Amino acid sequence: MKTLTKVLVVILVLVVAVGVGLFGLFHWASQPTPPGKRINSDTDLMMWVDLPGATPSRAISLTTDEDPQDPGYEAKIQDKKDQALGRVEGDIPPVKLAEDPRIVLHFQDLYYNNISPDEIKRVEADLRDVLADQDRGVSKEVDYQLKEGALVIDPGQFDYERHTDPGEIWYELVLTVVYTYQGQDYTSVTALLVFDQ
């Protein structure tokens, strides 16, 4: 009888431990990205996102100095894109097209000094229609202006499909910027939601 009681106590403790562990995991997974984890860099530069009414914004931004010619570059950048989309709904800030917004991307070193890239090699947007029945996305080159070292992007330059009459727009916009600073290549990634109103 004593052995049976010990086995039941051990099983009960294990069940409680697993339950507490699962609760902790679900709680952690359902939390938005904390402020201290929103601007990430594995190098000596970082990119910030300024939005109308939110400077700096709560956008998640990631920067790497991985060489675009390296075999693992595309996989690493895709991982950064996935991270930039956040962990829960509402984790990435919205841009409302009705307000004629401008997205401003500016760059800083780790001492928070603004820097101006020597060359912008490419700015690319991955667009995914959140309301579409199919999970199809498109990649497009982005038109931008370079003003005082910052990139200014008009999110209204893309063709957005409307799903209802008068129509609603709801897109994930992932921006990838490849640039050079002091002879080193960098890639920065951020994500925003685009709404029509």
N, C-alpha and C positions, 0 to 999 in steps of 0.2 A: 504494500500500500504506500509506503514511504517513497519508493521509486516512482510510482505512478504520479504522486503529488509533485515530486521534483520535476518530472518530465512536463507536467501540465504548467507549472510555474515558468519553466524555461520557454515553453511554447508561447505562453501569455506575454512574457517579456519580449520575445522576438516579434510577436504580432504588434505590440505597442510600439516598439522601436521602428519597425517598418512603417507603421502608420504615421508616426511623428516625422520620419524621414521623408515620406511622400508628401505630407502636408508642407514641410519646409521647402521641398523642391517646387511644388506648385505655387507656393507663395512667392518664391524667388523668381520663377518664370513669368509670373503675371505682373511684375513690377516694371515700370518704365525705366529706361536707362537713366541712371543718376547723373546730376549735373557734372560731377567730376570725371565722368567717363564719356562725355559727348565730343570733346575735341581730343583726338588721339593721333599720335605720331610716333613712328618707330625710327625717326630721324631727327634732324635739327631744325626743321621747318614745320609749320602747321597752317591750315586754311580755316578761316572763319567765314560764316555766312551772315550777311546783314540783310534783313527783310524790312519792309515798311512797318513801322511801329514796333519792331523787335530787333534792336541792335545792341549787343549781338543776339542772334536768335538762339533757339533751342535745337537747331539742326545738329545732327550727328555728322562729324567730319573726320575723315581718316586720311593720313598722309604716309607715304612710303617713298624710299629712295631706291626701290628695286629697279634694276635695269630692265627696260622694256624688251631687250633682246634675250633675256634669260628664259629658259624653258618653262619655269614655274610662274612666270609673271602673270599670265592671263588668269590662272587659278587663284593667285593671291589677290588680284584686283577684283575678281568675282566674289571672293570671300569678303573683301572690304565693302563691296556694294551691298551684299546681304546684311552686313553689320550696320551699314548706314540706314537701312530701312527700319531699324529699331526692333524692339522685342514685343511690343504690344500696340494695339490700335491707339492712336493719339500720341505716339512717341515721336513722330516727325511733324514739323510745323507746316501749316497750310499757307498757300499763296492763292489769293482770290483775284481772278482775272478781271472781275468787274471794277476793281480798284486800280487798274492799270499799273501793276507793280513792277519793280525792277529788283532783280536779285543781284546783290553785290557780294563778290567773293574777294576777300583780301587775305594777304599772306603775311605771316610773322615768323620771326625766329623764336627760339625757346625763351628768350628774354623779353618777349612781347614787343619787339621793335618791328615796325612795318617794313617789309621788304618788297621790292619790285622785281618780278621774274625777268631774267635776261631775254627769254624767248618763251612764247606760248606755242607749244608744238601742236596741240590739239585740244579741243573742248568738245565733248561728246555727251549726248543725252540719251538715256534709255527711258522710254516711255511705256508704261503699262496701264491700260484702261482697267480700272478697278471694277467698273460696272459691267464689263463685257462677260458674256457667257463663257468664252474661251480665254484661256490665259495666254494671250498673244501680246508680244511687246515688239517695239521697233527701236532701232538705234539711229540717231541722226546727228550730223555735225551741227554745232551750235554757232549762230552768229553772236558776236559779242563786241563790246567796246572795251579798250584798255584805258582806264583813266587813273592817273596817279598811282600806278601799280596795282590797281584793283580791276577785276573783270566785272563788267556790268552786262547782265543778261536780261532780255525781255522774254518772259515765259509765254507771251502771247504769240511768238513767232512760229509755234508748232500748230499743226492741224489736229484738233481734238474732235472726236466723234461724239455727237449728242445722241442720247438714247431715248429721250421722250420729247414730247412737244409741250412746252417750248424748248426743252432739252436741259440735260444736266451733265456737267463735266466733272469727272473725278478720276484723276490720273496720278500714278506714282511717277515722279521725275527724279531720276538718278543722274547726277552730273559727275563726269570724270574729266579732270583737267590734268594734262601732261605738260610739264614746263621744265625749263632749265634755269638754275640759279648758281652762279659762280662755277660753271662747268659741270655741275651735277644734275642729273635728271631726277625729277620728282613726279609723283602721281598723287593727286588728292581726289577724294570721292566724298560726295554728300548726297542727301536725298530730301525731297520735299513732296508734299501733296499739292496738286493743282486743282482748284475748284473754280467754277464759273461765277459763283456769288457767295 
